[in-house]
């Protein structure tokens, strides 16, 4: 599959004017800060722009584990587009059943029931509602954890900047330090039988924060001891991003609900899922109308999910993520330390979720801009201004890796002065 970039009919200035008039003035300003260029195409690890640039996409916030427009995903979506893209919701529709079966086959044992949604935040909402059906009314999440910005999801996203304009949010919410099992024990003990704990295996938006070894095992044990509902948010970390299928696999845990998103779309059609144990899913199992959405489980999205799962398996992207991630973390760390010295705190991560943390404010933003100048798209971290993130696809070639490392070296050298 090849990409022929399509030039937009309008100039950058005209598109910026439309953003200001009809979308967001702030988003327009952000676009200007990044040069005002316009995306016109994508393929694999690369993005093409109206100005004729070709950018290595190491951003995307975890969506593009299989790269852009993977042929397997595109073929599945095209087939479904020309047959039945949106279902009646009254008759049985096979693609949803096939996608649920395929997803349950790769999640930890015991997670057999699937509720499909359209975004990560929607999957979080479904999980919180499942917890409520079991009488779990006190929500517990981690400091700097990120779970989305819809109302319930925002209530467990512990960031004042995002919460303040919308308070009051859901009541009965506690936040504990990430990685601190004893702090979690105290809260769960105070709300025995009444709590729901939601956590990421690795905190992505907080700046790729890694927990202590054994933390998730301790979390699972504490949730069982104090009869808490355990939700593992793998919207960003799942589907091979950490070099294993799931963060849950790193420590052999099985939550009550596992949240999936981003990569499940194959980078083509948005789709997410809450994958639950039979017991956790009881109320959803009994009443098919208890939690619904017009487009959740649409045949087009289900085709994308099947294509994404096939692509990950057939191309061995989980193992490629592990091997490539180990190499990149080591090489990026070596380059950054040589150029930045004490300005660098750490290069860390797992698989292809990589964080670069600085000791002085402003450097993460400087590096983001410098990388873009050098032809690499990266991520900022919503909950940490000190960390720049890289979430490259697992389809990087040797030439792609060489391009990334060379661009990174030029970029960190530029910001060191």
N, C-alpha and C positions, 0 to 999 in steps of 0.2 A: 504494500500500500504506500502510495506517495502523496505528498501534499503539494498543491499548487496554491500558494498564498493568494487570497483574493483581496484586491485593493478596495477599501471602503469607498462608497460613492461620495461621502462627505469628508471634509478636512478634519484634522484633529480639533481645530478651533470650533467648528460647527458641532462636533460631538460633545466637546466640553460644554458648550452652551446648552445643549439638550440635557446633559447631566445636571447643570445648575437649575434649569427650568423645571425639570420633571422627576429627577432622581434625588440627588443630594449635593448641595454646594460643597460640603465637606469632602465628599467622595471625588468631586471634580478637582478640588485643591490637592488632594492626595495624588490624583493622576498627573497633575501638573508637576508635582514634586518629583515624580518618577519619570519625567521627561515628556509626558503627554503623548507618548506613542500608543498605537492601537493594535491590539491583537487581531490577527486575520486568519490564523491557522495553527494547527498543532499536529504533531505526529511523534509517537514514541516519547523520547525524552526532550523534545524540542518544541519551542513556540516560535511562530513567525509573526512579524509585525508589518504594518503599513509602510514603515520607513525602510523596509528591506532588511531588518535585523533578524538574526537567528539566535534565539536565547535558549540555553540549557536550563530546563525547568527542574530545579531542585527545591521548588516550593510546592504549592498546592495543598499544604496542610494535611498530607497523608492520603489524599484521594488517589494519586496516580501511581500506585505500587506497580501496576502493569503498564505504565506509560499511557500516553494519549492515543485514543482510537485504536486500541489493540484489535487486530483483525478478527479474533474469535468473538470479542464482545460486539463489534460492529455488525458482524454477520448475523448474530443472534437477534440483535435489535432490528436490523433491516428486515429479517424474515418476519418478525412479529409485527412490525410496522405495516407490512403489506397483507397481513391476515386479520389481526384483531388487537389493536393497540390499547383499547379501553373496554373493560368488561361491563356486563349488565349489573353485576353484584347480586343477582338473584340466582342465576344458573351457576353450576360448578364450572370453574375455569382451570384448565390443567397446568398452566405455567406457574401459578402460585403454589400448587401442590408440589410440582417438580423442583421449584426453587427452595421451598421449605425443606424438602427431603435432602437436597444437595447441601444446604447450609448445616442442617442437623448432623450430617455425616462427617463434618470436619470440626465441629465444636466438641468440647469435653464431654465425655460419657455422662449421660443423665440429662443433658440439655436437649430435649426432643421436641418441644413445642415452640412455634415461631409466630410472632406477631410482626408483620411488616409495616413499615412507616416510610416517610419520605425524607426525613432528615435525622441527624443524630439527636437533636433536641427533642424531636417527637418520640424517638425511642426511649429517651430518658423519661418523658412524661408517661409513657405506657408503663414503664417499670415502677415509677412512683405510685401509679394507680393500682398496679398489681399488689404492691406492698400494702396499700390502704385496704384492699379486699381481705387481707389477712390481719387487719387490726393494727398495723404498724403506722402510727400517726406521728411519731417523733423522727424527724429526718436528721441524719448525721452525714456530713461530708468533710473534706479536708481543706485546710487553709491553702489558698491558691489553687485549689482544684478547679477544673473547668468542665462544665456539663451542658453548656448551651445557654440561650437567652430567652426562650419562651418562659412563661410565668413560673411554672414549677421548677424547670431546669435552672432558671436564674436564682431561685431561692436556695439552691445547693451549689451555685457557682459563687464562691466566697470572695467576691471582689467588689468593694464599695463603689468603684467607678461605674460599674455596670448596674449595680443594684439601686443606687441612690435615687435616680429619677423616677423609679417605679415602686418605691415603698409606700405602704406596707406590702410585703410579699407573703408567702405562706408562713404561718406561725409554727412554733415548735421545731426550730432548726438549730442544730449545734454544729460547730466546726472544730475539728481537732487537727493538730499538726500531722502532716503526712509522714508516714514511717514510724510514728510513735504508737506502738501497740498498747502501752500502759495508759496513755491518754484516752484511747478508744475504750479500753476496759472500763474506765471510770464512768464515761458517758453511758455505755451500754448497761452497766450495773445499775445506774440511776434510773434507767428506763427499761428494765427487764421485761421482755415480752412485748414491747411496744415500739421498738426502734427499727429503722431501716438505714443501713449504712451503704453509701455509694462512693466508689473510689476508682481511680485509674491505676493500672499496674505501674505505669510511669507517667508522671505529670508532664504532659506535652506543653500546654500553654503557659505553665509556670516556668518553663525553661529547661525541659528534659531533666526533671528531677528524678533520680533513681532511689528507690527505697532500700533499706537495709535487707540483706539476704534473709529470707524466711518471713518477711513482713506479711505477704499475702497468706501464707500458711497460718500465721498468728491471727490474722483478720478472720479467716474462715473458722478457726477454732473458737474465737471469741464470739462470733455471731451465733455459732451453735450453742455455746455455753449459756449465753444470755438471751437466746430465742429471738435473735434479730434477723431481719431480712437482708440478704447480702446481694448487692448489685455491683457488678464489675463493669465499668464503663470502658469498653475497648473500641469505641468509635474511631479513635485515631490510632490505637496501638495494635489492633487486630489485623488478621488476614496477611500475616507475614511481615508487618512493618518492623517488629522487634527481632526478626531473624528466627522466630518460631510462629506457628499459626496464631497463637494467642499469648498474651501476657500470662493468662491462667496456666498455660502449659509450662512456663518457667518454674513454677513451684507446685504444679500438680493439684490445683484447687478447682473446685466446681461451685460457682456461685448459684444463688437462686435464679438470677437473671444475668445473662451476658448481653451487653449492648454492642451492636455492630453497625457500621456505617462507612462513609468515605469510600474506601476501596471496593466495597460491595457494589458500587455503581459502575465499576469498570471505567470510571471517568466519562461515562456517556449519559446515563439516565439516573437521577438521584434516587437512592433507595437506602433504607436502613432497616434494622430489625432488633427486636428484643427476643432473645432465645432463652427459654425458661425450662425449669423442671416441670414435670407434670403437676406436682403439688402446688408450686408457685402459680401456675397457669390456671388453677381450678375455676375461678370465676369467669375468666376469658373463655375457657373450654365449654362452660355451660351455656353462656349467653353470647351469641355471635354479634349482638348489637350493643354490648356494654361499652365498647370503645372502638369507634369506627372513624374512617376518613374516606372521602370520595375516591381519592387516587391511591390510597395505600394498597399495595399488592396489585397494582395495575399490570396487565400482561406485558406491557412494554418494559416496565421496570423489572419485572420478574425475568424477562429474557436477558436483560443486562446483568442481573445478579448471577444467573446461570453461566453466562459467558465469562464473567469475571472469575467465578470459582473455577471454571474449566481452565482459563488462561493461567491462573496461579498454579494449578496442579500440573498442567501439561508442560509449562515452561519452567517448572521447579523454582518458582520465584521466592518461596520461603527460604530455601537453602541459599539461593543467590543473594538474598537480602542479608543473611547471616555472614556469608563470606565477604561480600562487598562492604558491608558495614564495618567489619573488623578492620579491613584494609583502610577504608576512608578515615575512620576515627584515628587510627595510628598515624596516617600520613598528614591529615589536617592538623593534628596535634603537634607533630614535628615541625611543620611549616610555620604554624602560628607562634609556637614558642621561640623559634629562631628569629622571627620578625618583631614580635611584640614584647618579649621578655616579661617583665612584671605587670604589663598591661593586660595580660591574659591570665585569667584564673584557671580555666580548665576547658578542654574539649572532651565531651563525654557523650554517652548514648548507648543504645542497643540496636543492632540491626541498622536500619536506615532511618532511624529517628535520632538526629545528632544535634547537640547543643554546644554552642561556643560562647562561654561566659567571660565577660571582661571585668576588670577591677575598677574601671572608671565609667561613669555614665556618658552616653552619647556615642560610644564606640560601636555598639551594636547597630545603631542607625547609620553611622558612617559606613560600616562594612556592608550593610544592605545596599546602600546607594552605590558604593564602589563596585560591588559584585555585579550589579545591574549594568553599570558602565562597561564592565569587562565581559558581559554576555551571559551572566548567570542569575537566575531568579531564585531568591531565598525567601524565608519566612521571618517576620518579626514574631515575638512572643507576647500574646495579649496580656499575660499576667506577670511579665518580667521585662523591663526595659533594658536589662543588662545582658540579655541572651539573644543571640541570633540562632535560628534553627535551619537545618537542612533536612528536607524530606525527599530525597531523590527517588526516582523509580528504580525498581530492581532490574530494569532492562538496559542499564547503562552498558555501553560497549567499552572496550579498552581505549578507543579514541575519545569517547565521552569522558572517561575518568581522567585521561591525560589533560583534556581541555579544562575540566573542573579544577584540578590541582594547580595547573598553571595560572588560571584566572584567580584562584584563591591566593596564590603566592603574590601575585601582583597587587591584589587588593589589600591584603594585610600589610604589605610593605608600604603602600600608599598611606594608610591610616596611621602608621607608626610615627609619622613625621608631622 
